[in-house]
Amino acid sequence: MDSAVSVFALLADAVRVKIVLALRDVEMTVNHLADIADLDAESVLLELTALEDVGIITHEPDGRRDFYRLTNERAGALAANAIFHAQDRDAALQSIVPA
């Protein structure tokens, strides 16, 4: 149970969710992920380290670059489902409370 809580805590951050979603179908370098997250590479590397520490992602060195990927598809699905849930909830609230 504690490890599940750790995963949810890590995914309670918009930058980490962007990273996980970006890695759903492809491996990427720190610089590519930094462009997606609109952060510097050093900041993204800190986020990647946190995600790797709990086993959500892994990396493989390739010469002077490291390629990051999800360890399995579950984390990507979890992040995507959270977004879908939030969109459904927002739509339901808008139908109840007119703007």
C-alpha positions in Angstrom: 0.0 0.0 0.0 2.8 2.4 0.8 4.3 2.0 -2.7 1.0 2.8 -4.3 0.8 6.0 -2.2 4.3 6.9 -3.3 3.3 6.5 -6.9 0.2 8.7 -6.5 2.2 11.3 -4.6 4.8 11.5 -7.4 2.0 11.7 -10.1 0.4 14.6 -8.2 2.8 16.9 -10.1 2.0 18.4 -13.5 5.6 18.1 -14.8 5.8 14.4 -13.8 2.5 13.7 -15.5 3.7 15.4 -18.7 6.9 13.3 -18.6 5.0 10.0 -18.0 2.5 10.8 -20.8 5.3 11.7 -23.2 7.1 8.4 -22.5 4.0 6.3 -23.1 4.9 5.2 -26.6 8.5 6.2 -27.1 11.9 6.5 -25.4 13.2 10.1 -25.0 16.3 12.0 -23.9 16.4 14.5 -21.0 16.7 17.4 -23.5 13.6 16.2 -25.5 11.6 15.8 -22.2 12.8 19.3 -21.1 11.4 20.8 -24.3 8.0 19.0 -23.7 8.0 20.1 -20.0 9.2 23.6 -20.8 11.9 23.3 -18.2 15.7 23.2 -18.2 17.4 19.8 -18.5 18.7 19.9 -14.9 15.1 20.3 -13.5 13.8 17.5 -15.7 16.6 15.3 -14.6 15.6 15.7 -10.9 12.0 14.7 -11.8 13.3 11.7 -13.8 15.3 10.6 -10.8 12.3 10.7 -8.6 10.2 8.7 -11.1 13.0 6.2 -11.5 13.5 5.8 -7.7 9.9 4.4 -7.4 10.3 2.2 -10.6 8.0 4.2 -12.9 10.7 4.8 -15.5 14.1 3.5 -16.3 16.9 4.7 -18.5 19.5 3.2 -20.9 22.8 4.9 -21.7 23.5 5.3 -25.4 26.9 6.9 -25.9 26.7 10.4 -24.4 22.9 10.4 -24.0 20.5 8.5 -21.8 17.2 7.3 -23.1 14.3 7.2 -20.7 11.2 5.0 -20.9 8.4 3.7 -18.8 9.1 0.4 -17.0 5.6 -0.8 -18.1 2.5 0.7 -19.6 0.6 0.9 -16.3 2.0 4.3 -15.2 1.1 5.8 -18.5 -2.4 4.4 -18.4 -2.8 5.7 -14.8 -1.8 9.2 -15.8 -4.0 9.2 -18.8 -7.0 7.8 -16.9 -6.5 10.5 -14.2 -6.7 13.2 -17.0 -9.8 11.5 -18.5 -11.4 11.3 -15.0 -10.7 15.0 -14.4 -12.2 16.0 -17.8 -15.3 13.9 -17.1 -15.7 15.5 -13.7 -15.3 19.0 -15.1 -17.9 18.3 -17.8 -20.3 16.9 -15.2 -19.8 20.0 -13.0 -20.4 22.3 -15.9 -23.6 20.6 -16.8 -24.9 21.1 -13.2 -23.6 24.6 -12.6 -24.1 26.9 -15.7 -21.4 29.4 -16.4 
